[in-house]
Amino acid sequence: MNKSMKRIFTVKSAIVLFFAWVLMLPLVATSAADSLYAFKVKSLDGKVVPLNAYKGKVVLVVNTASKCGFTPQYAGLEDLYKKYKGEGLVILGFPCNQFGAQEPGTATEIAEFCTENYGVTFPMFEKIDVNGKNSAPLYVFLKRSMPGKEGEGNDVKWNFTKFLLDRKGNPVKRFASAVKPVELEAEIERLLKLK
């Protein structure tokens, strides 16, 4: 190789390395998170909510949708919230339109639907992606911390997948969409007893 070819090769290598580094920055920043409390999200009304506001609570994070076969789980989630919020449970709902386009509504439409049809009072947040290159950082953390079943990968499989976290913001258990909210009671009660 002559000197000019070596220079071109070196410059091309430097450019490739630079872009690789730039593309990796979000992954590095995300991987630094070691608990729920490292994240900030936006509520349905657009307000930034630092999740460290839920320190000391047992947290159930759920990706939701208004036009899904599992949508009636809103009622069960609200029942859980009402029953255990006084003991330290909070449920965080994150609308997602990635599964069958079953959450097409605006933030206002989602809020109205949840309130009018299921009396939802637990915190609801802006619509997010839970899978793919635009995954919300919170979901990157949850999926990395609590992978799916062996052989299925880490991606969320459908609406109403649930992630249960302890009072320190650590993911404890992941539940598939078909698991009804009432079926989480024993695990929630166990975590609520831990101080």
Residue pairs with C-beta under 8 A, 6 or more apart in sequence:
1 9
26 137
29 137
30 137
30 140
30 141
31 144
32 38
33 39
33 137
33 141
35 168
35 169
35 170
36 51
36 54
36 59
36 61
36 138
36 141
36 165
36 169
36 170
36 171
37 50
37 51
37 52
37 54
37 55
37 169
38 51
38 141
39 50
39 51
39 137
39 138
39 141
40 48
40 49
40 50
40 51
41 48
41 49
41 51
41 92
41 94
41 125
41 126
41 128
41 136
41 138
42 48
42 49
42 125
42 126
43 49
43 123
43 124
43 125
43 126
44 107
44 108
44 110
44 111
44 124
44 125
44 126
45 107
45 111
46 107
46 126
49 123
49 125
51 92
51 138
51 169
52 169
54 90
54 92
54 169
55 167
55 169
56 88
56 167
57 88
57 89
57 90
57 167
58 84
58 88
58 89
58 90
58 164
58 165
58 166
58 167
58 188
58 191
58 192
59 89
59 90
59 91
59 92
59 164
59 165
59 169
60 77
60 80
60 89
60 90
60 91
60 92
60 162
60 163
60 164
60 165
60 184
60 188
61 92
61 94
61 138
61 142
61 162
61 163
61 165
62 73
62 77
62 91
62 92
62 93
62 94
62 160
62 161
62 162
62 163
63 94
63 95
63 96
63 128
63 130
63 139
63 156
63 159
63 160
63 161
64 71
64 74
64 93
64 94
64 95
64 96
64 103
64 124
64 159
64 160
65 71
65 95
65 96
65 97
65 99
65 102
65 103
65 159
65 160
66 95
66 102
66 103
66 105
66 109
66 110
66 113
66 114
67 102
67 103
67 104
68 99
68 100
68 102
68 103
68 158
68 159
68 160
70 158
70 159
70 160
70 177
70 178
71 102
71 159
71 160
73 160
73 180
73 181
74 114
74 117
74 118
74 120
75 118
76 180
76 181
76 182
77 91
77 93
77 120
77 122
77 181
78 118
78 119
78 120
78 121
78 122
79 181
79 182
80 89
80 91
80 181
80 182
80 184
80 185
80 188
81 89
81 90
81 91
81 121
81 122
82 121
84 188
84 189
84 192
85 122
87 192
88 167
88 192
89 188
89 192
90 122
90 123
91 122
91 123
92 122
92 123
92 125
93 114
93 120
93 122
93 123
93 124
93 125
94 124
94 125
94 126
94 127
94 128
94 130
94 136
94 138
94 139
95 103
95 105
95 110
95 124
95 125
95 126
95 127
95 128
96 103
96 127
96 128
96 129
96 130
96 156
96 159
97 103
97 104
97 127
98 129
98 130
98 131
98 132
99 158
99 159
102 159
103 110
103 127
103 159
105 113
107 126
107 127
110 124
110 127
111 124
114 120
114 124
128 136
128 138
128 139
129 135
129 136
129 139
130 136
130 139
130 143
130 155
130 156
130 161
131 139
131 155
131 156
135 143
139 156
141 171
142 163
142 171
142 174
143 154
143 155
143 156
144 154
145 170
145 171
146 163
146 171
146 172
146 173
146 174
147 153
147 154
147 174
148 154
148 155
148 156
148 157
148 174
157 176
157 177
158 176
158 177
159 177
160 177
161 174
161 175
161 176
161 177
162 174
162 175
162 179
162 181
162 184
163 171
163 173
163 174
163 175
164 171
164 172
164 173
164 174
164 175
164 184
164 187
164 188
164 191
165 171
165 172
166 172
166 191
166 194
167 191
167 194
167 195
172 187
172 191
173 187
175 183
175 184
